[in-house]
Amino acid sequence: MKNLFSIKVRSLLFGMAFFHIIFSTSTLQCQELLLHTKNLDAYVGTWEYKTNTETFRVVLKRGVLYSPDQTLMFENVFGGHLYIKDGATMADHTPYVADATADHQKMTVYASNGDLEHESVDPHVLQMGFFDRHKQKDRTGKLVLLLNNPPQLHWTVHKTAEMTALNSEEDHPWSAPEEAILTKISD
């Protein structure tokens, strides 16, 4: 019998596309080839951006997430965030990160640099999914590791079509800034 080869693209975790390859033999045995990652440990820790009017903190840990049907697993960093603006707490989703067995559904930040080709992985850029629990909406973005001392992350979330149409953050506040440079404050 003939071998089957298929590539599946699964859209999970806030619209980020992850690839899963299955090679099936005539005996229907499957071998899964998962994504390669690099340098994820450099992103683990607590990162903070602070001004006189804003505090934005992201807590990240490394872990493995599974697809809803448990057939796909990939390494990434995930965590929660705290955002205080003008003295008001807009969001605090950092307590869940401390528990290694925390429900991943409670996390608000997911990021990975996974790629099918090991040589193609950029160790300094993670594609990110961000879930705003207050709005119950997803956004995508990226985390760029800046090789400064102390280490810094360039946090960027992309505007959605809805936000562009409103043309005002005041009309549609989110629980995190669109862009910030965060400094690592602890491992």
C-alpha positions in Angstrom: 0.0 0.0 0.0 1.0 3.5 -0.5 2.2 5.9 2.2 0.2 9.0 3.0 1.8 12.3 3.8 -0.3 15.2 5.1 0.3 18.6 6.5 -2.4 20.1 8.8 -2.5 23.7 9.7 -4.3 24.2 13.0 -5.4 27.6 14.1 -5.4 27.8 17.9 -4.4 30.1 20.6 -5.8 33.4 19.3 -5.3 32.9 15.6 -1.7 31.9 15.6 -1.2 29.1 13.1 0.8 26.1 14.2 1.7 23.3 11.9 1.5 19.6 12.6 2.9 17.0 10.2 1.8 13.4 10.3 3.4 10.6 8.3 1.2 7.6 8.0 2.3 4.2 6.9 0.2 1.4 5.5 -0.3 0.0 9.0 -1.7 3.4 10.1 1.1 4.1 12.6 1.7 7.8 12.9 4.8 9.7 13.7 4.3 13.3 14.8 6.9 15.9 13.9 6.5 19.0 16.0 7.8 22.5 15.8 11.4 23.5 16.6 12.0 26.3 19.0 15.1 28.2 20.3 16.0 30.3 23.3 12.6 30.2 25.1 14.3 30.2 28.5 15.6 33.8 27.8 11.9 34.9 27.9 11.0 33.3 31.2 10.6 35.7 34.2 8.9 38.9 35.2 9.1 41.9 32.8 8.0 45.4 33.6 7.3 48.8 31.9 6.7 51.6 34.3 6.0 55.4 34.0 4.4 57.9 36.3 0.9 56.9 35.1 1.3 53.3 34.0 2.6 50.0 35.2 2.6 47.0 32.8 4.0 43.7 34.1 4.2 40.4 32.3 5.1 37.1 34.0 6.1 34.3 31.6 7.1 30.7 32.2 8.0 28.0 29.8 5.7 25.1 29.2 4.0 22.7 26.8 0.5 23.3 25.5 -1.7 20.8 23.8 -4.4 21.3 21.2 -8.0 20.8 22.4 -8.0 17.3 21.0 -4.7 16.5 22.7 -3.0 15.5 19.4 -0.7 18.4 19.1 1.8 19.7 21.6 4.3 22.5 21.3 6.7 24.4 23.5 6.1 28.0 24.2 6.1 30.6 26.9 2.8 31.6 28.5 1.7 33.7 31.4 -0.4 36.6 32.6 -0.2 40.3 32.9 -0.9 43.2 35.3 -1.9 46.6 33.9 -2.4 49.7 36.1 -3.2 53.0 34.4 -3.8 56.3 36.2 -4.0 54.5 39.5 -6.8 52.1 38.3 -6.1 48.4 37.9 -7.2 47.5 34.4 -6.2 43.8 34.6 -4.4 41.5 37.0 -3.9 38.0 35.6 -0.5 37.3 37.2 -1.6 35.1 40.1 -2.3 32.1 37.9 1.2 31.9 36.5 2.8 30.8 39.8 0.9 27.5 39.8 2.7 25.1 37.5 -0.6 23.2 37.1 -2.6 26.3 36.3 -5.4 26.1 33.8 -4.0 27.4 30.6 -7.4 28.9 29.8 -6.6 31.5 32.5 -3.4 32.7 30.9 -3.5 35.8 28.8 -0.2 35.7 26.9 1.1 32.9 24.7 4.2 33.1 22.5 6.5 30.8 20.5 9.1 31.0 17.8 8.2 27.5 16.6 9.0 26.6 13.0 9.2 23.4 11.0 12.8 24.1 10.0 15.3 24.4 12.9 17.5 26.9 10.9 14.5 29.2 10.3 13.8 29.8 14.0 14.6 33.3 15.1 15.7 33.1 18.8 15.0 36.8 19.3 11.4 37.0 18.1 8.3 35.2 19.4 4.9 35.4 17.7 2.4 36.2 20.4 -1.3 35.7 21.1 -2.9 38.0 23.7 -6.3 37.5 25.2 -8.0 40.4 26.8 -10.3 38.8 29.5 -12.2 42.1 30.0 -13.1 42.4 26.4 -13.2 38.7 25.7 -11.2 39.3 22.5 -8.0 38.1 21.0 -5.1 40.1 19.5 -1.9 39.0 17.9 1.5 40.5 18.2 5.1 39.8 18.9 7.8 39.8 21.6 11.3 40.8 20.5 14.2 40.1 22.8 16.5 43.1 23.0 20.0 42.1 24.0 20.5 45.0 26.5 21.8 44.8 30.1 19.4 44.2 31.8 17.5 42.3 29.1 14.4 43.9 27.6 11.4 42.9 25.6 9.7 44.9 22.9 6.0 44.2 23.4 3.8 44.9 20.3 0.1 44.0 19.8 -1.5 44.6 16.5 -4.5 46.8 16.1 -7.7 45.0 15.2 -10.0 46.2 12.4 -12.5 47.2 15.1 -10.0 49.4 16.8 -8.9 51.0 13.5 -12.6 51.8 12.7 -13.1 53.4 16.2 -9.8 55.3 15.8 -9.7 56.0 19.6 -8.4 53.9 22.5 -10.6 55.9 24.8 -13.7 54.6 23.1 -12.3 51.0 23.2 -9.8 50.6 26.1 -7.8 47.4 26.3 -6.2 45.9 29.3 -2.6 46.2 28.0 -0.7 48.8 26.0 -0.2 48.3 22.3 3.6 48.8 22.5 6.1 49.0 25.3 9.7 48.2 26.2 9.7 45.9 29.2 12.8 45.3 31.4 13.4 42.0 33.1 13.1 42.5 36.8 13.3 38.8 38.0 13.9 35.3 36.6 
